[in-house]
C-alpha cells in the first residue's frame, strides 16, 4: 500500500491556539483525508513545542514551573484539533521522553560528524521567535519577523556549522526541483542559500528549560534544533530504528512562510550532517492576516478559531479557510468574508442543491431516489470535476480543488433549473432528471469530504446511501452511474442556514 505522511508545525505553548495554527492544521488534515480516499496508508503528525526562553518567561509570569505551564496549554491544542475534526495519527510533545532521546541522538550525530563546535556568540537575538539575527537581517534594528526590538546577547554557545552546507543544499534542491510548493517559495529558499549561510547556535548555557546536550549537560538544546527534531523523534528516531526506517522521510511538512528558513535550510542541513535523508517536500502557506495585519497578541487581533465554530459550524469554518485563500499566498480574514463565503458556497449552492433534490424527490418520486442515467449531460462535467479536483489536491491547492468540485454543484443546480422537474408530472422524465441530480450529489459528497467531513456524510445518508464515505476510493467510486436508486431520500433540517452579517 502506498504511504503518505504529513506534519504540521509543532505549536509553541506560550499562547492558546489561534486562527493561524488552525489554518495550517486544517490544510494538512484535508490533504491527508484526500490521500486516505485514494486508499493510501496515511500518517499525520502534529504536536506542541514546549521548551525555550519564552516558555520559561511565561511560566515565571504565571508563578508556575515551565512543565506545569506547558501542561496547562498543550491540552488546549489537542482539544482544539478534536473540535476542528482533525484526524492526526500522533500528537507529540517535546517534553516527552521519546523526543528527548531522539534529540540527543541527533545532536550527538551532528557533533560526531564535526558539524557542532563551541564558540562565543555575540549578536542580536529575538525572544519572540527564538532566533539569532545578523545586523543586515534586521529592519530598522528590529526582528524582520515580529518587528520587535532584539536583544544583544553575548555568551558561550555550541554552533552548528551551517556555512559548510551551501553546496550540498543547492545540489539537493537541484536534484529535487519540486520539493517545495508553491514553486515561488523554492526560489525564496534558493536565494537565501545563495546569499550565504551563517552558522547558528544550537545551545543556551543561561537557560535550564530544555534538553541537555549529551556531551555537555551545562548547555541545553537551542529551541529550533530541539523543535525541528520532533518530525523524526515521533516516528522512532532514537527509540525504534525499524519504525523510523519505515516512516521516514515524510512527504510534506506543512508550514507557514515565517518558518521557511528553519525548515527548508537549517533542517535539511542538520539531517545531512546526521546522515539522514531530508524530507520529500514542504508545503508552505502564507499568513491569514486580520485587517491586513499578522495576528499578534501585541496588537490584540488574535482570532480564536473555536469562536468562529460557534458562528458557522465546524465544516463551515473548515471550508472557509480552505476555499478562501490560494495556498501559499497571504489571505485576509474578516467576519464579513466568512459569512459571505458561507452563504454563497454552502447555503446557496451545496445546501440548496441537497434540499432542492430531496424536496422534488419527495413530491414527484414518492420519496424514493431514482437511478441515474448513463448518458446524462452531467456525466462529462462530473468526470472533469473529479480530474481537476484530484489534480488540485495532489499539488496542495485546496481552494482550487474545492473550486473544481463546486463547478459540478453549480452545473447540477443549472441542470435542475433548465429542466424544472418540480413542474413535471411523476414519471420517466422526472425520474431521469432527479436520478442524474442524485448521482451528481453522490459524487460531490466524496470529492468535498476532505473539507466537509461531517456534512458530506450527512448528505450521503440523506440520499439513501449506507456506509462511510471514508471507506470509498476516489477513482473507483466517483465514476458516473453508481447511484442505483430505490432507496429513501430525506430532506432533514437545513444543512447551512443562511447567516446575516
MIMI-297714 format. One record per atom (N, C-alpha, C): y, z, x. Coordinates in pm, whole numbers, plus 32768, in hexadecimal, padded with zeros to 4 digits. Atoms other than C-alpha are relative to their C-alpha. Layout:
N
YZX;...
***
This chain:
501
7F8880008054;800080008000;807D80008058;7F8380077FB5;815B7FA7807D;804C80847FF4;7FB17F858001;822B80D480DF;80957FE07FFA;7F6E80087FFE;839D8104809B;8035808E800B;7FCA7F797FEE;845C8230811B;80977FFA800E;7F6F7FFB7FFE;85C5829480F5;802D80918010;7FC67F7A7FF2;86A483BB8146;80917FFE7FCF;7F717FEB8013;87F0843D80CE;8031804E807B;7FD27FA07F9B;88D184F681C1;7FD5808C7FD2;80107F75802B;888B866981C5;808D80387FF0;7F787FDA8027;89B5870B8121;8024808B8033;7FD07F857FC3;8A82881B81C2;8018806A7F96;7FFA7F978065;8A6F8967810C;807E80568007;7F827FB48001;8BD789CD8144;80477FF27F7A;7FC480128084;8C2589587FE1;7F957FD07F9E;805D802A8069;8B7C89097E96;7FF67F677FFA;800E8092800C;8AFB87AB7E44;80787FC27FB9;7F9280468043;8C0F86B47DEE;7FD97F6E7FE7;801B8089802B;8C2A854F7D72;7FCF7FA98072;802A80507F8E;8C0784B97ECE;7F6E80178023;808E7FE17FE8;8ABD856D7F06;7FA97FBC7F97;804E8038806F;8A4284FE7DB1;7FF47F69800C;7FFF80917FF8;8AA383957DEE;7F947FCD805F;8064802D7F9E;89D383657F29;7F7380217FD2;80867FD5802A;88AF84267E97;7FCC7FAD7F8D;802A80528072;88A6835F7D53;7FDC7F73802E;802180857FCC;88AF82157E10;7F7780038044;80817FF57FBB;878E82867EEF;7F8F80127F9C;80677FE98065;86CE82FE7DBF;7FE27F817FB2;80158079804F;870281BE7CF7;7FB67F968050;804580617FAB;869880E17E1B;7F6E802B8012;80897FCE7FF1;856681BF7E4E;7FB07FE97F80;8044801A8081;851181A67CDA;7FDA7F6C7FF3;801F808F8006;8525802B7CF3;7F847FE28054;8073801A7FAA;8430802B7E14;7F7F803A7FC7;80787FCD8044;834181057D4C;7FD27F9D7F96;802480648064;834D7FFE7C38;7FC37F848041;8040806C7FB6;82E97F027D44;7F7180258028;80857FD27FDE;81AE7FD27D74;7FF38036808D;80037FCF7F76;821080587EC9;7FF180988006;80107F707FE6;81BE81AD7F59;808680318036;7F757FDD7FE2;831B82477F58;800E8092802A;7FDE7F787FD8;83A28378800C;8097800A800F;7F707FEA7FFC;850683F17FD0;801C808E802E;7FE07F7F7FC4;8593850B80A3;809380217FE9;7F787FCD8003;86CA85DB8068;7FFB80908032;80027F767FD0;8736873880CD;808B80338020;7F827FBE7FE0;8843881A8157;800A80208095;7FDB7FE77F75;88EC884882A8;8041808B8004;7FD97F748013;891889BE82E3;802F8049807D;7FD17FBF7F86;897F8A01844A;808E7FD48020;7F7F802D7FCF;8ACA89E78500;807380607FE6;7F8B7FAA8003;8C228A79851D;803980127F74;7FC87FF58087;8C958A2A83BB;7FB380647FAB;80517FA3804F;8B738AEB8327;801880908030;7FE37F7B7FC9;8BB28C108412;808480337FC9;7F7C7FD78031;8D208C1683A9;7FFE801D7F6A;80087FEB8090;8CD18BF48237;7FB780817FDF;804D7F858015;8BD28D0D824D;8055807A8021;7FA77F927FDA;8CCA8DED8303;8067801B7F92;7F9C7FF1806B;8DCC8DAB81F3;7FC480417F84;80437FCA8076;8CCD8E0480E7;7FC6808B8018;80347F7B7FDF;8C628F40819E;7F69800A7FFD;809280017FFE;8AF48ED781BA;7FD17FBE8081;803880447F8B;8A0C8E5882CB;7FFB7F6A7FE6;800A80918015;89FA8CDF8306;7F857FD87FAE;807A8021804B;88958CDA8283;801080237F6C;7FE97FDA808C;88F98D948147;805D7F9C7FBD;7FA380618039;8A188CA48116;7FB87F7D7FE2;804A807D8015;89378B748143;7F9F800C7F8B;80607FE9806D;88368C0B8057;80447FFF7F77;7FB97FFF8080;89428C277F4B;802E7F757FD6;7FCC8085801F;89B38ABB7F64;7F937F967FF7;806880677FFC;887B89EE7FB8;7FBD7FE97F78;803F80188083;87D98A2A7E61;80597FB37F9F;7FA68048805B;8910899A7DBA;7FEB7F69800E;801D808E7FEC;88BE88487E55;7F7B7FDC7FBE;8080801B803F;8754885C7DE7;800D7FFB7F68;7FEB7FFC8091;87C588B77C88;804D7F867FCF;7FB180758027;88C6879F7C7E;7FA97F837FFE;805680777FFC;87C3869C7CE4;7F9B80037F90;805B7FF88072;86D6871C7BDA;80477FD17F80;7FB480268077;87E486F27AD1;80207F6A7FFF;7FE0808E7FF6;883785967B50;7F827FA98003;808180478008;86C585367B37;7FE07FB78082;802080377F7C;869D84F97CAC;7F6C8019801E;80917FF67FEA;853284B37D0A;7FE0800C8095;801E7FEF7F72;853385307E70;7F75803D8012;80877FD07FE1;83E385777F0F;80018078805D;7FF57F8E7FA5;846286798007;8093802A8005;7F7A7FC77FF2;858F875C802A;7FFC805B8078;80077FB17F85;85C487DA8189;808080508015;7F907FAC7FD9;86A388F781F5;7FF780148097;80057FF87F6E;870689098363;7FE7808E8032;80257F787FD9;86BD8A7E8361;7F6980167FF5;80927FF3800A;85498A38832B;7FBE7FFC808A;804880007F80;84508A7D8446;7FD37F75802C;802F80877FD9;83C98916843A;80727FAF803F;7F8D80497FC8;852788968482;80208033808C;7FE27FC87F7C;8566898385A4;7F9C7FCF8068;8067802E7FA2;841C891D8644;801B7F70802C;7FE6808B7FE0;847587AD8630;807E7FEC8051;7F82800B7FB5;85D987DB86AC;7FE880268092;801C7FD57F77;855C889787DF;7FB07F97804B;804F80687FBF;845E87888825;80577F888024;7FA880717FE6;856786788809;805F801E8074;7FA77FD87F94;865B873488E7;7FB87FFE8086;804D7FF97F83;854F877289EB;7FDD7F758033;802580887FD8;84E5860589E8;80787FB88040;7F88803F7FC9;864A858E8A25;802780408086;7FE27FB77F84;867D869B8B2F;7FA27FD48070;806380297F9D;853B863A8BE0;80177F70802E;7FE2808B7FDC;85AA84CD8BDA;807B7FF6805A;7F8A7FFE7FAB;86DF85378C9D;80807FDA7FBA;7F8C802C804D;87CF84E08B84;805480727FC7;7FAE7F8D8025;884D86428B41;801D8050807E;7FD77FBB7F86;891386EB8C55;807280617FE2;7F947F9E8011;89F9881A8C73;80837FC88038;7F7B802D7FD4;8B6D87D88C92;806780597FBC;7F937FB4803D;8CBE886C8C38;80497FA67F9D;7FB7804E8064;8D5D87F58AF5;8091802D7FFB;7F717FE78013;8ED587DB8AE5;80367F937FA5;7FCB8065805B;8F69872D89B9;800E80307F72;7FE27FE1808B;8FAC871E8845;7F8180087FAC;80757FE88055;8EB7879E8741;802F80127F70;7FDE7FF2808E;8EC5877B85C5;7F9680577FBE;805D7FA58043;8E2788A08511;7FCD7FC27F7F;802580378083;8E2687E383C5;7F897FA28007;8073805C7FF7;8D3686D6843E;7FA680238077;80547FD07F91;8CA1879A8563;7FF07F91806A;8007806E7FA1;8CF986818653;806C800C806A;7FA080067F92;8DA3865687A3;80417F768001;7FB9807F7FF9;8EAB854787CE;804D7FF78083;7FA780177F8F;8F5784AC88F7;808A7FE47FC7;7F76800B802F;90D1849288E3;801B7F7A7FBA;7FE58083803A;90CD831C8897;7FCB7FF27F72;803B800A8086;8FFB83578760;8053804A7F96;7FB17FB28060;90F4844686C1;806F7FA97FC3;7F9180438045;91F983D085C7;807080657FF0;7F907FA27FFE;9345847C8601;7FD1808E8022;80337F807FD4;9283858F86AD;7F9F80427FA1;80597FC78065;919D85BF8582;7F797FB97FFE;8085803A8011;902D8584853C;80097F827FAB;7FF5807D804C;9005841984C5;7FB280027F7D;804F7FF7807B;8F0C848283B8;804780577F99;7FC87F9F805E;8FB085B4831A;8098800A8005;7F6E7FF87FEF;911785848396;802F80918009;7FDB7F747FE8;911C86F183FC;801880148094;7FE57FE07F74;919F8789853C;7F7D80268046;80757FDB7FB2;9093879F8647;802080798058;7FF17F897FAB;905A88C7872E;7FD97FDE808F;802580157F74;905F88B888A7;7F9480638027;80737FAD7FDC;8F1489398928;7FE17FEC8094;802980077F75;8EAC898A8A8A;7F8C80608013;80757FA97FF1;8D4B8A0A8AC1;7F8E7FB38041;8077803E7FC7;8C0389CA8B71;7FA67FD07F8F;805A803C8063;8B2688E18AA5;7F937FB28048;805D80677FD2;89F4880C8AD0;80287F7E7FBB;7FD480818033;8A42869C8AA3;7F8D7F9C7FFA;805C80718008;897385798A2B;80487F87803C;7FBF806C7FB6;89BC84528B0E;7FFA7F7D7FB0;7FFB80768057;8A06835689FC;80327F85804A;7FC580717FB5;8AC682808AF5;7F967FA98042;806A804C7FC0;897B82128B89;7FBB7F9E7FA1;804F80478064;890681718A45;80447F847FC6;7FB78070803B;8A0780608A05;7FAC7F817FFD;804E807D7FFA;892D7F3D8A7A;7F8380087FA9;807A7FF28051;87F27FC689D5;801D7FF67F6B;7FDC8005808D;88A17FF68888;80267F727FD6;7FD880898020;893E7E9C888F;7F877FA37FF9;807A80538001;87ED7DFF88E1;7FAD801D7F83;804F7FDD8077;87427EC087C8;803D7FC17F83;7FC0803A8076;88427E5086C7;7FF97F678002;801280917FF5;882B7CEC874A;7F777FD77FCD;8089801B802B;86B57CFB8709;7FE980257F6E;800E7FD5808C;86EB7D9B85B0;80847FE67FB8;7F7A80248034;88167CDD8520;801B802C7F71;7FED7FD8808B;87DB7D5383BC;7FEA80967FEC;801F7F718008;87AE7EC4840C;8068804D7FB0;7F967FB88047;88FB7F2A8372;80327FAB7F8D;7FCA80448074;89637ECB8214;806E80557FC2;7FDF808F7FFA;8A5E7E5381AA;80227FD3808D;7FF480387F7B;8A897D6982D1;808080238049;7F827FE47FB9;8BF57DBA8318;7FFD80888043;800E7F7E7FBD;8B8C7F1D8371;7FBB7FEF8087;803E801D7F7F;8AB07E8B8484;806B7FD88064;7F9480297FA6;8BE57DE78517;804F80788031;7FB77F867FDD;8C917F398513;7FB6804E806C;80527FB57F9F;8B727FDC85D2;7FFF7FB88088;8002804C7F83;8B5C7EC686D4;8086800E8048;7F7B7FF17FC5;8CD37EDD870A;801280888040;7FF67F787FC9;8CBB8053873F;7FB4800A8084;80517FF97F86;8BA6802C8841;80447FB48072;7FC080527F9A;8C5A7F1788FB;8083803C8031;7F847FBD7FD8;8D947FED8901;7FEB806A806A;801F7F9C7F9A;8CE280D789F1;7FD080817FC3;803B7F878038;8C04820289AA;801C80788059;7FE27F857FB7;8C5B83648A0E;7F9180677FEA;80647F95800B;8B67847C8A55;803080677F9A;7FD77F9D8062;8B6385838946;7FB380838010;803A7F7B7FF2;8B1D86F5893D;7F8D80147F9E;80727FE28058;89CD876588B3;7FED80967FF0;80147F6E800A;8A0488DC88CD;808480487FF8;7F8D7FA57FFF;8AF589FB8898;7FD080868036;80237F7D7FC8;8AEF8B3A8963;8048806F7FB6;7FB07F9A8045;8BF58BEE8893;7FD280147F70;80327FF68089;8B2B8BC78752;7F7080318003;808A7FCD8005;89EE8C8486F7;7FB37FCB7F88;8044802D8079;89A48BEA85A1;7FCE7F718014;803B80827FE4;88BD8ACF8605;7F7880118041;808480017FC1;87788A7086B0;801280068098;7FF07FF37F6F;87648AEA881B;7FC27F8A804B;803A80687FAD;872C89E28926;7F8380378043;807F7FCC7FCA;85C489FF89A3;800680258093;7FF87FE17F71;862A8A028B14;8072805F8022;7F8F7FA67FE8;87648AD58AEB;802980417F7C;7FE67FBF8082;87668BC489C0;808C80397FF0;7F767FCF800E;88CB8C2E8A0F;80587F997FB7;7FBB8069804B;89348AE68967;7FB27FE37F80;804280328079;88EC8A748803;80207F6D7FF0;7FF180918011;88C38909879B;80807FDF7FB5;7F8980358042;8A0188518740;7FD77FC47F7B;802980198089;8A03880985CD;7FCA7F737FE8;80328086801C;89D6868F85D9;7F767FE9803D;8085800E7FC4;88B086A186C6;7F9980497FAA;80547FB1805A;881B87A985E1;7FEC7FB67F7C;800680388086;886E86FF8496;7FB57F7B7FFB;803F80858003;8803859B84E9;7F698008800E;80907FF37FEA;86AE86158555;7FB1801B7F81;804A7FE3807C;8659867483EE;7FAC7F8A7FD2;80478076802F;85ED851083AF;7F757FF3803B;808580057FC3;84CB8534849D;7FB480847FF1;80477F80800F;848186A98480;7FC2800C7F75;80357FF98088;844A867C830A;7F7D7FB47FEF;807D804D800B;833385828347;7FA0801E8071;80697FCF7FA7;82798647844D;802080058093;7FE27FFB7F71;832C861F8599;800A8091802E;80027F797FCC;82E4875A865D;7F9B805B7FBE;80607FAB8047;81E687DE8563;7F807FB67FD7;8075804B8030;80F986C584F5;80097F718036;7FF680837FBE;80D0859B85DE;7FC87F907FA9;803F80688052;7FED84DD84ED;805D7FD77F8E;7FA5801D806F;80E084FB83C9;807A7FB48033;7F8B80447FC9;8200849284A7;7FE17F6F8020;802780897FDF;8148835E8524;7FF27FAA7F83;8015804B807C;80FD82FA83BD;80817FE87FB3;7F8980048057;82598332832F;80837FDD8046;7F8880297FB8;834F82C8843C;7FE87F78803F;7F737FEF8023;842481F5845D;801C7FEE7F6B;7FD48008808A;84D982148311;803E7F767FE6;7FC580828022;854980D88258;809780047FFA;7F6F7FF6800E;86A7814F8204;80318090800B;7FAB7F89800B;879282688256;80747FD87FA4;7F8B80158055;8889826C8134;806C8061802E;7F967FAC7FC9;89D282EA81C1;80887FCF7FCE;7F778027801A;8B4882E68183;803F7FCB807F;7FC480447F8D;8C2B821F8266;803D80618065;7FC17FA17FA4;8CC7835982FD;7FA180378068;80617FCD7F9D;8B8583B183B3;7FB27F8E8043;804680747FC9;8B2982538428;7FF2800A8098;80057FF67F6E;8B7B829D8595;7F8C8058802C;806B7FA37FDB;8A8B83C285A3;7F777FC67FE1;80828033802A;8974831284E7;7FD67F7E8043;802380857FCD;898781B48577;80177FF08096;7FED80057F6E;89EB820286DF;7FBC80788043;803B7F897FC3;89988369873C;7F6980087FE6;808A7FE7802A;8853837C8679;7F9A7FA18041;806280567FBD;879F824486F8;7FFA80178096;80027FE47F70;8808829A885C;7FAE807E801C;804F7F867FF0;877883F98837;7F6B7FE17FF4;808E80238014;8632836587B3;7FCB7FAE8075;802B804F7F8C;8622826588CB;7FE580598078;80117FA47F90;864E837B89C9;7F7D804C7FF6;807A7FB18016;852E843D892E;7F847FA97FF4;80728059800B;8450830A8921;7FD27FE87F72;80208010808D;845E82EE87A7;80457F827FCC;7FC880798038;849681AD86E7;807480217FA1;7F927FE9805E;85E7819C862F;7FD67FDF7F72;801F8023808B;85EC818584B3;800A7F697FEC;7FFB8090801B;85BF802D8417;808A7FD57FD0;7F81802B8036;870D80308369;8058806F7FCD;7F9C7FA58038;884680D682E7;80447FB87F8C;7FB280358070;88EC809E8194;807F80547FF8;7F837FB77FEF;8A5880FD81BD;805C7FEC7F88;7FA880068073;8B26814E808B;808E80258022;7F747FD87FF1;8C9B816F8067;801780867FBF;7FDD7F838042;8D5282967FD3;80217FE87F6E;7FCA7FFF8087;8D8A82E07E66;8081804E8005;7F7E7FC17FFA;8EFB83287E70;802980357F76;7FC97FCC807D;8FB183F17D69;80967FE78004;7F7280288000;9101835A7D13;802A7FCC8089;7FE080407F81;90F2829A7E5A;7FF18058807A;800D7FA67F8E;90AC83CA7F35;7F708032800D;80837FC67FE8;8F6E844C7FD6;7FFD80907FCA;800A7F798035;8EF085887F2F;800D8068806E;7FE77F987F9E;8F5F86C17FE3;802080827FBA;7FDE7F7C8037;8F6A88337F9B;8094801D8013;7F737FE77FE3;90C488318037;805A7FC67F92;7FAD803F8067;9152873C7F39;7FD880297F74;802A7FCF8083;908C87D87E1D;7FCE7F957FA1;802E806C8057;9003868D7DA0;7F687FEF8001;809280067FFB;8E9186E07DC8;7FC97FFB7F71;803980138084;8DCA86677C9C;7F7080338000;80887FCB8010;8C9487277C2D;7FB07FA27FA8;804C80618051;8B8E862A7BBB;7FC2803D7F84;80407FC08073;8AEF87287AD3;805F800A7F8A;7F9F8001806D;8C3287397A0C;7FFF7F7A7FB7;7FFE8085803B;8C1D85C279D3;7F837FE77FAB;807A800C8051;8AB885DE7952;801980327F72;7FE27FCA8084;8B3F86AF7835;804E7F9E7FAA;7FAE80628049;8C22858A77D7;7FAD7F867FD8;804580808019;8B44845577F8;7F688009800A;80907FF47FF0;89E684E17828;7FD47FDA808C;8034801C7F7A;890B84C2795B;7FF97F69801A;800D808F7FEB;88BB8352792D;80877FBA7FFE;7F7B803B8003;8A22830078D5;804780108085;7FC27FE77F7E;8A99839E7A18;7FBC7FAF806E;804A804F7F9D;898682FC7AE9;802B7F6E7FF8;7FDC808C8010;89DD81AA7A58;808C7FE58037;7F7680147FD3;8B4E81D37AA1;80077FF58098;7FF280027F6E;8B2782237C13;7FB57F8A803D;804A80727FCA;8A2A810A7C42;80447F7B7FDE;7FCB8080802F;8ADD7FFC7B7B;80927FE98024;7F6E800D7FF5;8C4C80427BB8;802E7FC88085;7FD180227F7A;8C62800A7D30;7F987FAF804B;8059804D7FA8;8BCE7F017E13;7FDA80588076;802B7FA47F97;8AFB7FCB7F06;802E7FCE8089;7FC680227F7E;8BA17FD0805A;809780057FFB;7F6F7FFA8010;8D037FBF7FD0;802A80897FCB;7FCB7F88803F;8DE180DF7F6B;800F7FE87F6A;7FE88006808F;8DF381297DF9;806980677FDC;7F997FA0802B;8EFB81E37D34;7FD5803D7F7C;802E7FBD8079;8E7F82E27C3A;8076802A7FA8;7FA17FC98061;8F4083337AFF;7FB5801E7F80;803C7FE18080;8EE883D179B4;80087F887FA3;7FED80748057;8F74829F7904;7F9B7F928023;806080657FD4;8E9A81B679D5;7F7380227FD7;80847FD18027;8D678287798E;7FE77FE47F6C;801280108090;8D9B827F7816;80047F6C7FD9;7FFA808F801C;8DFB810E7815;7F7C7FBD8020;8080803A7FD9;8CBF80AF78CF;7F91802D7FA1;80637FCA805D;8BEE818F77EC;80067FB47F7B;7FF180418083;8C7C80F476AE;7FDC7F6C8005;801580917FFC;8C707F897720;7F707FDB801D;8085802A7FD5;8B217F7177D2;7F9080477FB5;806D7FB2803B;8A5880877732;800880067F68;7FF57FF68092;8ADC80C175D4;80027F777FBD;7FEC80818043;8B4C7F5F757C;7F937F9A801D;806480647FDB;8A3F7E9B7634;7F7180317FF0;808B7FD48007;88F77F4E7677;7FE480527F83;80177FAC8075;89178059756B;80087FB27F7F;7FEF80528078;89917F607469;7F897FA37FEC;80738059800A;88757E6F74B8;7F85804A7FCA;80767FB3802C;876A7F7A7490;800C80277F6D;7FEC7FD7808C;88007FF77348;7FF87F897FA2;7FFD80788053;88387E9972BE;7F737FCA7FEB;80898032800A;86D37E2A730A;7FAE80587FA2;804F7FA38054;863A7F61726B;802A7FF77F6E;7FCD80088089;87177F417135;7FCC7F847FB9;802E807D803D;86BB7DD570F4;7F6980017FED;80927FF8800D;85497E117138;7FDA80587F89;801B7FA88071;85517F2D703D;80197FBA7F7A;7FD9803D807F;85FF7E616F2F;7FB77F7D7FE3;803780858016;85617D0C6F64;7F6D7FF28025;808B800B7FD0;84107D527007;7FAC80797FD9;804B7F8B802D;83A47E916F57;7FEF806A806B;80077F9B7F97;83E47F5E708F;7F967FE58069;806980227F9F;82CD7EAC714F;80337F8F805A;7FCD80637FA2;83307DEE7288;7FAB7F838006;804B807E7FF3;82CD7C7D7289;7FE87FDD8092;801E802C7F77;82347BDC73BE;80687F9C802F;7FA280607FC7;830D7B1074A7;7FC57F747FFE;802D808B7FFF;82FB799574B0;7FFF7FCC8090;801080317F77;829278D275E3;80737FA8802D;7F9B80627FDA;83A777D075D9;808D802D7FDD;7F7C7FCC8021;84D278B3759C;80697FD28065;7F9380207FA2;862178487632;802480778059;7FE57F897FAE;863579AD76B5;7FA0800C8076;80667FF17F97;8500797E7791;80377FDC808A;7FCA802B7F80;85B278BE78A4;806E805F8030;7F957FA27FDD;86DD79AC7898;7FC380818036;80447F877FD3;85EF7AD278BD;7FC77FED808D;8039801A7F7B;85427A3279E9;806C8003806B;7F907FFD7FA2;869279FE7A93;8030808E8016;7FD37F747FF5;86F87B647A48;7FA280518057;80637FB87FAF;85B67BE87AE1;80137FDC8094;7FF3802D7F74;85E27B167C1D;808080358040;7F817FD37FC9;87517B6D7C4C;80068098800E;80047F6E7FF9;87197CDD7C01;7FAD802D8078;80587FDC7F90;85FB7CEF7CFB;80437FE68086;7FBD80217F84;86C67C437E09;806D80658020;7F927FA27FEA;87EB7D2F7DD9;7FCD808A8028;80377F7D7FD8;87197E6C7DE8;7FC77FF8808E;803D800F7F7B;86677DE47F1E;80698006806F;7F957FFF7F9C;87B67DC57FD0;806180757FEB;7FB27F86801A;88387F187F57;80887FDE7FC3;7F878020804B;89367E8E7E62;7FEB80257F6D;801C7FD48089;89087F627D27;805C7FC27F98;7FA280378064;8A437EDF7C7B;7FDB7F717FDC;8027808B801A;89CE7D787CA1;7F7B7FFB7FB5;807F7FFA8048;88707DD87C2B;8017801B7F6C;7FE47FDF808C;88FB7E727AEE;804D7F907FBC;7FB880728038;89E77D4E7ABB;7F9D7F927FD7;806580668020;88BA7C637AC5;7FAE80297F86;804B7FCE8073;87F97D3D79D0;80527FF47F81;7FA980018077;89237D5178E5;80197F727FCD;7FF7808A8031;892E7BD378D4;7F977FE67F95;806980108065;87E77BE57816;8024804B7F80;7FD37FB58075;88767CEF772F;80687FAF7FB3;7F97804F8041;89A97C1A76E9;7FC77F837FBF;803C80798038;88D77AE376B5;7FB1801F7F81;804E7FDB8076;87F97B9975BD;805B80237F8B;7F9E7FE68069;89237C1A74FB;80397F7D7FC8;7FCB8082802B;89AE7AB774F1;7F987FB37FAE;806F80418047;885B7A337481;7FF680337F70;80047FC68087;885E7B23735C;807A7FD37FAF;7F87802A8049;89C47ACB7301;7FF97F6E7FD7;800D808E8020;89757957730C;7F9D7FE97F8D;806880148065;8840797B7230;801280547F81;7FE27FA88072;88BE7A917149;7F8380267FB0;807D7FDE8047;87627B1970F4;8017805E7F8A;7FE47FA4806F;88017C1E7010;801E7FB57F7E;7FE780518078;88537AFF6F23;7F837FB37FD4;807A804C801F;86F47A6B6F2A;7FA880497F9B;80677FC78056;85E37AA06E2E;7F8880278057;80797FDE7FB5;84A87B506EA9;7FA37F88800D;805980717FEA;83B67A566F43;7FFB7FD98092;8019802C7F77;8362798C7078;80807FF48053;7F8580167FB4;84C8793970D8;803A80828036;7FCA7F807FD2;85447A9D70E5;7FA080448060;80637FC57FA5;83FF7B0B718B;800F7FC7808D;7FF080407F7D;84387A1072A3;807980388048;7F857FCF7FC2;859C7A8172E3;7FEF8091802D;800B7F727FDE;85487BF272DC;7F93801A8069;80667FF27F97;840C7BCB73AC;80397FE08088;7FC080247F82;84DA7B1E74B7;8060806D802F;7FA07F967FDD;85E67C2B74AB;7FB6807C8032;804F7F8C7FD4;84DF7D3B74CB;7FC57FE9808B;8037801E7F7C;84417C8B75F4;806C800A806B;7F917FF57FA1;85937C6D76A0;802280938019;7FE27F727FF2;85D47DDD765C;7F9380468052;806E7FC87FB1;847D7E3276EB;80177FE88095;7FE980207F73;84D07D80782F;8079804B8036;7F887FB77FD7;862A7E1F783D;7FDF80918021;801E7F737FE6;85967F7C7828;7FBD80148087;80427FF57F7D;84C17F39795C;80687FEA8070;7F9F80217F98;85DB7E9B7A25;806A806D8011;7F957F9B7FFB;86D77FAC79CD;7FCB808C8019;803B7F7A7FF3;85E580CE79FB;802F804D807B;7FD17FB17F8C;8655812C7B5E;808880417FE9;7F7C7FC8801B;87B681657ADD;7FFF805F7F8A;80017FB6807E;876981EB7981;7F71802D7FDE;808E7FE08013;8611828F799C;7FDE803E7F79;801F7FBD807E;862783667864;80187FA57F88;7FDE80548072;86D282727778;7FA47F897FF3;805980748008;85F9814977D3;7F7680297FCC;80807FD18035;84C182177791;800A80197F69;7FEA7FE9808F;8553827A763F;7FFF7F7C7FB4;800080838041;8594810C75E7;7F727FC87FFC;808D802D7FF5;843480B4765B;7FAD803D7F8F;804B7FBC806A;83A681B6756E;802C7FD17F75;7FCC80278084;8489814D744D;7FD37F757FD5;802E80868027;84157FE3745B;7F677FFA7FF7;808E7FF78020;82B2805D742F;7FA27FF48075;8055800D7F8A;823180517594;7FD5808A8031;80387F807FD1;815D815F7635;7FFE80048098;80087FEE7F70;813A81ED7793;80898011803E;7F847FE97FB6;82408224789F;802A7F81804A;7FCD80757FB8;831D8111792A;7FE4800C8095;80157FEE7F70;82EC81A97A83;7F767FD2802C;808680307FDE;818081397A72;7FF77F687FFE;7FFF80928007;81E47FCD7A42;80247FC58088;7FE280457F84;82167ECA7B52;805D7F8B7FE3;7F94805E801A;83477DEE7B6C;7FD07F727FE4;801A808F8010;82B97C957B9C;7F907FE37F9C;806B80178062;81807CBB7AC9;802D801D7F72;7FDE7FD18086;821B7D7179A3;80857FCE7FCC;7F8280388032;83647CB6798B;7FF27F6B7FDF;8016808B8029;82C77B617944;800E7FF67F68;7FE38012808F;832E7ADB77F3;7F7F7FF57FAD;806B80128062;82477AFA76C7;7FA080747FF2;805D7F908004;81AD7C5476E6;801A80627F8C;7FED7FAD8078;82407CED75AA;7FAA7FC37F92;80628038805D;81187CB874C4;801B80267F70;7FDA7FDB8088;81B37D627396;7F9580527FBA;805F7FB68051;81027E14727E;801180958006;7FEB7F717FF6;81907F6972D2;808580267FBD;7F8A7FD08048;8296803E7225;807A8008805C;7F817FF97FB8;83FE801A7299;805B80627FB6;7FAA7F9C803F;84EA813D7258;808C7FFA803D;7F7580077FD3;8664814F726F;8029807D804C;7FDB7F847FBE;869882BD72C4;809680178003;7F737FDF7FF1;87E3835F7317;80427FA18062;7FBB80577FA1;88EF829573D0;7FE580298090;80207FE37F73;8892827B7540;807F8023804E;7F817FEB7FB7;89FC826C75B9;807280017F9B;7F8F7FF8805E;8AF682E574B4;80837FE38047;7F8180247FC1;8C4A824D74FF;8056807A8018;7FAA7F937FDB;8D3E833175AD;80937FD77FF6;7F70801B7FFE;8EB7834C758F;803C803B807D;7FC17FD37F83;8F94836E76C0;8055807D7FE5;
***
